[in-house]
Amino acid sequence: MLVVSSALGLALTGSYLYIESSWWADKQVPFHFDDGADLKYALNVDKAGHFMGGIEAADFFSGSMQWAGMNERKSLWYGAFFGSGLQLAIEMKDAYAPYWGFSKWDLAFGSTGSFWPVAQYYNDDLKAVNFKFSYYKRSNIYWELDRQRGKETNKYAWQDDYPNQTYWITFDVNYFAETCCWPDWLNLAIGFGLDDTQYLNEHNTKTGGNNEWYIALDYNIPKMLKKWNSPTGKKVKHWLNYIHFPAPTIRIRPKLEFYPLFL
C-alpha cells in the first residue's frame, strides 16, 4: 500500500509541476474553479466522457497490477484510486486554464467511473451492465464554431467533438430476462449524445443544442469471439468491448428516427 500511495503521490506531484512549468506556461491563469457553465457545457455529454475515462483508467491500472501478481480484489481497489488520481490531475490542469476551471462535477463523475469495476466485483447484477463509446464524424459543427471564435482546431481532434460522440450503457438481456432464443452475445444499449444545433452566444460561448437518446442492439465481443481464447485474444476482446460497433438503432429524442446501422 505504501508503494502504491507513494507512486500515486509522485504522479500527481509530477502532473502539477508539469502544468505549472509548461502546459499553460504562455497563457496560465491563477487556480480557479469552473465559472458556472459546468452543467451546461456540451449538455453533460462531457460528464459521460469523464465517467467512461474513469472506468478505462481504473481498468488499465488494475490490469497492470494483476499482471504483476496482485490479486483481483486488491488490484481493483488500487486501480480505482489510481483512476481517481488521474481525474484529479486532469482537473488540476483545467484549474489553470484560461477557458476552463477546476470542475467538481467532472471529478465526481470521473471518480465514480473509476470505482465502477469495484462495484461490479461485489455485485453480480452490475456485471451485466457495462459502458461503451462510439465516434463517427457526422457533423463539422465543432470545427465551425471554433473558426467563428477565431481558433483553428486540428482537423483530427476528436476529444472535445461531443456532437460526434455517443456514450452507451449496455444490458445483458439473458441475465435480466429468461429467453429461449436471444443470442448470448447480443445486448441492448441506451445511447446518450449531443446534436449539432449548438451556436455561439454574445460571449462566444457554445449554447443551445439538444441531447440525443438512442436505443440500439449491441455486441458482447468476448462472447462473440469465444474461440479466440489465447491470453492475447482475451486482452484484445476485453478492450474492444469498450467500443459500440455499428448496429440497428432507434433515435427516440429529439426526433424519432431509425438507422439500419448507427455508430
N, C-alpha and C positions, 0 to 999 in steps of 0.2 A: 504493500500500500504506500509506503514511504517513497519507493522508486516511482510509482505511478503519479503520486501527488507532486513530486519534485519535477517530473517531466512536464506535467500539465502547467505548473507554475512557470517553468522556463519557457514553454511555448507561448504563454500569454504575455510574459515579460518581453520576449523577443518580438512578438507582434506589436506591442505598444511602442517599443523603441524604433522598430522599422517604420511605423506610421509617423512617429514623431520626427524622424530624420529625413524620410524620403517620400512616403506615399503622398502626403499633402504638403511637401516642402515648399512648393511655389504658390500654394493657394490655401494653406491650412488656416483654420479659424479656431478660436478657443473651444474647449469642450462645451457641448450644449446638447440638450435633449431635443427630440423632434418638436417642431413648432406647432403641431396640432393637426396637420394634414394626414397623420399616420393612418387612421382608419378610413381614409377616403382614397389614398393613393392606390391606383390600379384596382379599385373596388375590392380590395383584400385578396386578390389573386396572389399578390406577393407573399401574403401570410401562408398560403398553401405551399408556396415555394420554400419558405423558411422551414415549415413543418417537414416537408419532403427532404430538404437538405439535412435536417437534424437526424432523420432516420438513416439516411445513407452514410453520414459521417460516423454515427454510432456503430453501424453495421461494419464499416471498414475497420474501425479501431478494434472492435470486439473480435472480428475475424482474424486480424493480425495477432491478437493476444492468444486466441485459440491455436493458431498455427505455431506460436512459440511455446505451447504446452499448458496454458492456463485452462481451467475447466470452464464449461459453458456459462454457469451461473455467474461466476466472478467476472468473466470477460464481458458479459452483457452489462453488468453494473459499471465496470470501468469504462466500457465503450460509451455508456450513457453520459458519464461525467466528462469524458473527453469531448464528446459531441457537443455538450452544453458549453464547454470551454471554448470550442471553436466558434459557436454562435456568439459568445461574449466578445471574442476577438473581432468578429465582423462588426458588431455594434460599436466597439471602441474605434474602429476605422471610421465608421459613419459619424461618430460623435465629433470628429474634427473636420468633417467635410462641409464645405460652404453651402451645399444644396440639400444636405440631409440632416441627420442628427441621431443621437442615441435613441433607439426605439425600444421601449419596454415591451411592446406587443410583439415585435419581431423576435426579441429574445425569448419571450414566453412561448411563442409558437415553435421556434426552433428547438428549445429545450424540451418541450413536450414531445416533439418528434424524436428527439434523442432517447427518450425513455420509453417510446412505443415498443421496441423489441423486448425490453424488460417486462412490460405489461403482458405481452404475448407469451412470454416464458411462464408466467404464473397463471394465465387464464386461457384455457383451451378454446373458448369461444372466439377470443380475439385472434387466434391463429388463422381463423377462416376469413379474416378481414385484413386487406392489405391496401397499399397505396402505390399509385403509378403516375407516370408523367408522359406526356406526348408533346411534340412540337412539329408544326408544319407551317411554312411561310405562306399564308393565305392573303395577308394584307401588308402594305408598306406604311401604315399609319404611324408606327413608332419612329421610322426614319423621317417621314414627312413633318411630324411635329417637332422633331429635333432641328430640322432645317429651318422651320419657322422661327425657332429660337436663336438661329444663327450658329447652330452647333452641327458639325459634321461627325456623324457616328459611323464607325466601321460597318460596312455592309454585311459582315459576317457576325456581328454582335447579336446575341440572342438572349442573354441572361435577363435583361430588363424588357424584352419584347413580349410583354404579357398578352397582347391581343392574339398572338400566335401560339400561346402555351395553353395546355389543358391539364388539369390535375384530376386524378381519378381515385375513388375509393371502390375497391372490388370485394365481392362477396362470393364465397364458395357455396353454390346453390345446393349441392348434395349434402353439405354439412347442416344447413338450416332447414332443408325440406327433403323428405323421403320421396325419391322419384325412381321410376323404373328405367327410364331411357335417357336421362340427361347425362352427357359425357362428363367424366370427372375432370377433364382439362378445360371445360367451358364454364366461365363465371359470368356474373352480371356486374356491371360497373355504373357508377354515377359520376359524371364529369362536371367540372366547375371551371369556368373561364371568363373571358372579357371580350366583348365585341369591339369593332373598330370605329365606333362613333364618338370617341373622345375628341376634345378640341382644347385649345389654349384659351384661358380667360385673360382678363386685363392684366393679371400679374404674371403672365407667361407660365401658368401652372395648368397641368392637364386636369380637365374636369369633364363631367358628363359621362356618357357611355352606359352600357348595361352589362350586368352579369349574364353569362350563358350557362344553362344547365342541360345536361345530356343524360340519357340512359342508353347503355350500349352493352354488347357482348364483349367478353374479354377472355384472353387465353392464359391458362396457367402453364407457363413454359416448362418447368420441371416435369409436370405430369404429361405434357405433350411429347417430350423427348425422353421418355423413361429409359430407353435402351442406351442412351448416351450417359453411361453411369461411371465413367472414369473420374478420378479426382479433379482433373482439369474440366471435364464436362460438367460436373456438378457446380463448380465455381462459375463457369460461363453461364449456365442456365440460371443460377441464382441472381446474377447481376442483370441478365436480360429480362428477368421477371419484373424489374422496376419500370420497364417500358410498356406502355399501352400501344399495341400494334393495331393497324387498320382493321376495323370491324364494323358490322352493321350498327347504325346509331340513330337514335331519335333525339333531336333537339327539342326540348319542351319549353324553354324560355330563351330569349324574349319572344321568339316566334317559332311555332311548331314546324318542323321540317325533318324529313327522313333522308339519311345518307346511306347508300349501299355499303360504302366503306368510308370511315372517318378516322383521321389520325389526330 
